[in-house]
């Protein structure tokens, strides 16, 4: 399925590139069709970080993620973790071992 999705993405990118070339060659910025309106917009400036070590602290972002492994370990050790429920009503899972 992943390969199929990638194929569709590549095909869409190819169509987009072709439409850009045709519109550019015809000097068109907007085309109205029965199923869609195609328009070319000016590109926006993009930022490229060339050396992360030189970036001041104010331009960094810290991400907080739940550490489910630590929560599971604490519960297995008999601890109560505030804000966590243990769901024991879970569906059985099917395991298939190939030979």
GROMACS elastic network, one bead per residue, 0.5 to 0.9 nm:
[ bonds ]
;  ai    aj funct       b0    kb
    1     4     6  0.50287   500
    1     5     6  0.61582   500
    1     6     6  0.85821   500
    2     5     6  0.50932   500
    2     6     6  0.61622   500
    2     7     6  0.86079   500
    3     6     6  0.50095   500
    3     7     6  0.61533   500
    3     8     6  0.87241   500
    4     7     6  0.50057   500
    4     8     6  0.63605   500
    4     9     6  0.86768   500
    5     8     6  0.51282   500
    5     9     6  0.62115   500
    5    10     6  0.86755   500
    6    10     6  0.61413   500
    6    11     6  0.85479   500
    7    10     6  0.51498   500
    7    11     6  0.61615   500
    7    12     6  0.86383   500
    8    11     6  0.50331   500
    8    12     6  0.61453   500
    8    13     6  0.85863   500
    9    12     6  0.51205   500
    9    13     6  0.61514   500
    9    14     6  0.85860   500
   10    13     6  0.50414   500
   10    14     6  0.61407   500
   10    15     6  0.86920   500
   11    14     6  0.50357   500
   11    15     6  0.62812   500
   11    16     6  0.86416   500
   12    15     6  0.51083   500
   12    16     6  0.61539   500
   12    17     6  0.86215   500
   13    16     6  0.50547   500
   13    17     6  0.61503   500
   13    18     6  0.86052   500
   14    17     6  0.51355   500
   14    18     6  0.61833   500
   14    19     6  0.86441   500
   15    18     6  0.50701   500
   15    19     6  0.61407   500
   15    20     6  0.85984   500
   16    19     6  0.51226   500
   16    20     6  0.61739   500
   16    21     6  0.86867   500
   17    20     6  0.50987   500
   17    21     6  0.62700   500
   17    22     6  0.87432   500
   18    21     6  0.51570   500
   18    22     6  0.62414   500
   18    23     6  0.86088   500
   19    22     6  0.51774   500
   19    23     6  0.60492   500
   19    24     6  0.83934   500
   19    38     6  0.88356   500
   20    23     6  0.52352   500
   20    24     6  0.59413   500
   20    25     6  0.84820   500
   20    40     6  0.79904   500
   21    24     6  0.50754   500
   21    25     6  0.60116   500
   21    26     6  0.85322   500
   22    25     6  0.51071   500
   22    26     6  0.61269   500
   22    27     6  0.84237   500
   22    28     6  0.85014   500
   23    26     6  0.51060   500
   23    27     6  0.58830   500
   23    28     6  0.50007   500
   23    29     6  0.68821   500
   23    30     6  0.81832   500
   23    31     6  0.83809   500
   23    39     6  0.89630   500
   23    40     6  0.83207   500
   24    28     6  0.62449   500
   24    29     6  0.78716   500
   25    28     6  0.78517   500
   28    31     6  0.71361   500
   28    39     6  0.82788   500
   28    40     6  0.80516   500
   29    38     6  0.80076   500
   29    39     6  0.54109   500
   29    41     6  0.75973   500
   30    37     6  0.71597   500
   30    38     6  0.55564   500
   30    40     6  0.64082   500
   31    36     6  0.85023   500
   31    37     6  0.57384   500
   31    38     6  0.50562   500
   31    39     6  0.63354   500
   32    35     6  0.83523   500
   32    36     6  0.64228   500
   32    38     6  0.63029   500
   32    39     6  0.84315   500
   33    36     6  0.51578   500
   33    37     6  0.56338   500
   33    38     6  0.77272   500
   34    37     6  0.79347   500
   40    43     6  0.89952   500
   43    46     6  0.88803   500
   49    52     6  0.64928   500
   49    55     6  0.85781   500
   50    54     6  0.89146   500
   51    54     6  0.57391   500
   51    55     6  0.72103   500
   52    55     6  0.53793   500
   52    56     6  0.89027   500
   53    56     6  0.83321   500
   55    58     6  0.81947   500
   55    59     6  0.66128   500
   55    60     6  0.78230   500
   56    59     6  0.59149   500
   56    60     6  0.75584   500
   57    60     6  0.55065   500
   57    61     6  0.85351   500
   58    61     6  0.79758   500
   66    69     6  0.88395   500
   66    70     6  0.88985   500
   66    71     6  0.86099   500
   67    70     6  0.55078   500
   67    71     6  0.64682   500
   67    72     6  0.88588   500
   68    72     6  0.60323   500
   68    73     6  0.84668   500
   69    72     6  0.51609   500
   69    73     6  0.61423   500
   69    74     6  0.86044   500
   70    73     6  0.50362   500
   70    74     6  0.61105   500
   70    75     6  0.86349   500
   71    74     6  0.51400   500
   71    75     6  0.62284   500
   71    76     6  0.86074   500
   71    81     6  0.71482   500
   71    84     6  0.83572   500
   72    75     6  0.51504   500
   72    76     6  0.60845   500
   72    77     6  0.85334   500
   73    76     6  0.51236   500
   73    77     6  0.61893   500
   73    78     6  0.88110   500
   73    79     6  0.88227   500
   74    77     6  0.50348   500
   74    78     6  0.65112   500
   74    79     6  0.53258   500
   74    80     6  0.74805   500
   74    81     6  0.74417   500
   75    78     6  0.50423   500
   75    79     6  0.50364   500
   75    80     6  0.63003   500
   75    81     6  0.71558   500
   75    86     6  0.86847   500
   76    79     6  0.73419   500
   80    84     6  0.82053   500
   81    84     6  0.57488   500
   81    85     6  0.82522   500
   82    85     6  0.84280   500
   87    90     6  0.68105   500
   90    93     6  0.89073   500
